[in-house]
Amino acid sequence: MIVMGYVAGAQGILGWVKIKTYTEYVDGLGEYSVWWLGNGSDSWFEARVENHAVHGRGLVAKFLGTDDRSAAEKYKGLLVAVPRSSLPENSEDEYYWSDLIGLQVVNLAGESLGVVDNLLDTGANQVLCVRGSPSNRNQDDLLIPFISSAIRKVDLSGKKIQVDWSVDWAENTE
């Protein structure tokens, strides 16, 4: 299962839910008529999507058989996923966020900067949130833009991302 977002809460009184998506486009989950809901372990269950719509800057959806707010509230906090086999193949130099999370980040000097914990979409580009570096003295997450000048190589099989970045880059620019 590939996590594509989560249920943020109920929307209205007719059984709709608000979805926070991790997809490139807000309505990217709309391509799938069946979503899998769960807590991230092996306990996924199928939810058939009766309807969905872009609402403001987010997505709302109604699951088959969920007809009131009380029923919709039961889904709050659950992850939304689809089977990896249902995703289209990526072209070269394109990656699913789920493939990047957990990869070791190493700079050109061979220093470990930590592990990709999350990604952010700033609108201009995506940003790697790197956590757990032994050399990161202030223990804040490193934020590294996912752009060609910073990302030198993504090795999915080796579980590593090589970057042109320094752990103390922010300290040196002050």
Buried (B, 14 or more C-beta within 10 A) or exposed (E): BBBBBBBBBBBBEEBBBBBEBBBEEBEBBBEBEEBBBBEEEEEBEEBEBBEBEEBEEBBBBBBBEBBEBEBBBEBEEBBBBBEEEEBEEEEEEEBBBBBBBEBBBBBEEEBBBBBBBBBEEEEEEBBBBBBBBEEBEEEEBBEBBBEEEBBBEBEEEEEBBBBEBBBEEEEEEE
